Amino acid sequence: MAAERRRAAAVALYGHLRRIYEEGSESLPEHPYLFEADVEICLIGGSCKSPLERFWSGSDIAYILQKARHNEESDSLEVSKTDDDIYASELLPKESSGPVSLSVRRAKQLISLYTMAHNPNMTHLKIHDLVVLPPLWIKCDASDPERTCWLGAEPLKAGKKITGITLHMVTYDGPTADKTHFANLEELKTEHKMRHHSSVVTTKGFAQYELIRAAAIEDTILESESNIYVDITWNTVNKILETPPLISAATLNITLEPGDPRSPVYQVYRELQFLLALADGLKTGVTEWPEPLKSESAVDVIQEFLTDLKKKLEGYCVSGNQSGTQKIKCDTAAVDSSITSAFTERGDLDFAEQLWCKMRSVSSYQELVECFTLIIKSLEHGEIQPWIHRGSSSLLSKLIQQSYHGKVEVVSLTGITPIQMLLEIGLDKMKKDYVNFFIGQELATLTCLDYFISTSVDLQEQVHRVQKLHHMLEIMVSCTVLLQFKHENLFPLTQICMKYYKDNPLNEKHVFQLPIRPALVTKFCQNDHPEIWKVEISSGHGPKEVKTTWQVSSNSPVEHMTSDSTGLFSDSTVNGSSEERQYFITMARCSQVHFI
């Protein structure tokens, strides 16, 4: 009877998994599936980041099994199918909904059923048209002596024929400050050889270093999604926690959230925020006006500006800097001089651009209307003859061009017209600023930037593309300031960013990757501890390759076992109190069962 029940359970699990897989062939299921009342099955893959990624580099699509939850949250669980920054672990319940891990004993039962169903020799199961299903991984509660946190099974195949199963086991230890828990490399290699009956093994190292952290300012931490870290891989590991050799392969990973007040281009960011507020006002009909930057009203500033222009036209010499633009200064001494000079005041601001700089102090719709009323009257009466750059398509530029011929069309300053006029001149000015930077730093040509500054799309899309330019700007400046990158690295990074943004919407959480020489980040590797360090021991080739992975990390790589301990490689807390370092240790082993 027990054998019959087991066979029936294997058939039922296989049928359940196959149905989920077939339903997910078009798009991933939005909800987890229930199996035998105690197990939830999720299908992950595609753009959904895997909770397995730190210790398994297998198939893009996999089943994740966990303990079923019988509460309201289970009814509303959703898997993101589009946002590549949503982890599959966000399918998991919050702490209040209880544990998600299955007992190791139950997980082994499920692995056994999955393996049995894939075995073509089990003809008595009567599974017709056997399909190779995605790998299956189960969250475990570490209730066994080895502290198993994951069990996995991955089909082996030759063509369409299933030849066996690779069984995975991930064990977990930590957080711990006891370095005696660290493995010995030779012992790891010996264990691997014994387990897999191999005489020759190869080793591969991996280390990840975080290059910027959330900085402490007056005992507080700035909440930011920004991160720059480097992944380094190398062959032939000689000892645990060795520093990567210079012949390693390194990849820089950059996620940058604009708006850090310490950034050299923070004032540019604030200027962009005003532009975005105007764009939102056009869409919603409600504009959030900024707080006045000065006690003097924008109307008075514009009146004074126009008066000076009139005097110039009449032949008077006006002393002082009348451009009215605010120089963007940087308090960061380490900023490369070329970066600093790129964002000081441009010397070729035309009339409309100078107006934008002054009218950024506008604090109400009424004030905006009054400013444009003064400007248009001055144009109509011929009191000023301002110059503007060629190629500008803004309404104000057209009025200025008309004033050269003594006739200015009547513009009704009502509704959204004044906001649109200000948005247009702001767009023109900021586009030139970004072009000035990228071309001045020899990071792009005008042809490459054409997509980002095109006027052939509507205003909202133009604003969206300017946001992309700003995101790229912040990335380049951060790499210059923090990593002292030179043109040879900034140029290919710019091309990577531009290529991504020509095909994708703005995504400030996207990870941009750039292959680099390890020597560029040697000082970080020598002076800091890695966030992750692991050694991969392998033997065999092709489908018969087997691996043993030992990993130490500053954060738990196993989400369902995490105890909110983060940043554990730090020498001190934010307040400076010394703490002993803590470590998470993960061990991944595998074995193979061959059917043929």
Buried (B, 14 or more C-beta within 10 A) or exposed (E): EEEEEBBEBBBBBBEBBBEBBEEBEEEBBEBBBBBEEEBBBBBBBBBBBBBBEBBBEBEEBBBBBBBBBEEEEBEEBEBBBEEBBBBBBBBBBEEEBEEBBBBBEBBBBBBBBBBBBBBEEBEEBEBEEBBEBBBBBBBBBBBBEBBBBBBBBBBBEEEEEBBBBBBBBBBBBBBBEEEEEBBEBEEBBEBBBEBBEBEEBBBBBBBBBBBBBBEBEEEEEEEBEBBBBBBBBBEEBEEBBBBBBEEBBBBBBBBBBBBBEEBBBBBBBBBBBBBBBBBBBBEEEEBEBEEBEEEEBBBEBBBBBBBBBBEBEEEEEEEEEEBBBEEBEBEEEEBBEEBBEBBEEBEEBBBBBBBBBBBBBBBEBEBBBBBBBBBBEBBBEEBBBBEBBEEBEBBBBBBBEBBEEEEBEEBEBEEBBBBBBBBBBBBBBBBBBBBBBBBEBEBBEEEBBEEBBEBEEEBEEBBBBBBBBBBBBBBBBBBBBEBEBEEEBBBBBBBBBBEBBEEEEEBBBBBBEBEBEBEBBBEBBEEBBBBBBBBBBBBBEEEBBBBBBBBBBBBBBBBBBBEEBEBBBBEEEBEEEEEEBBBBBBBBBBEBBEBE
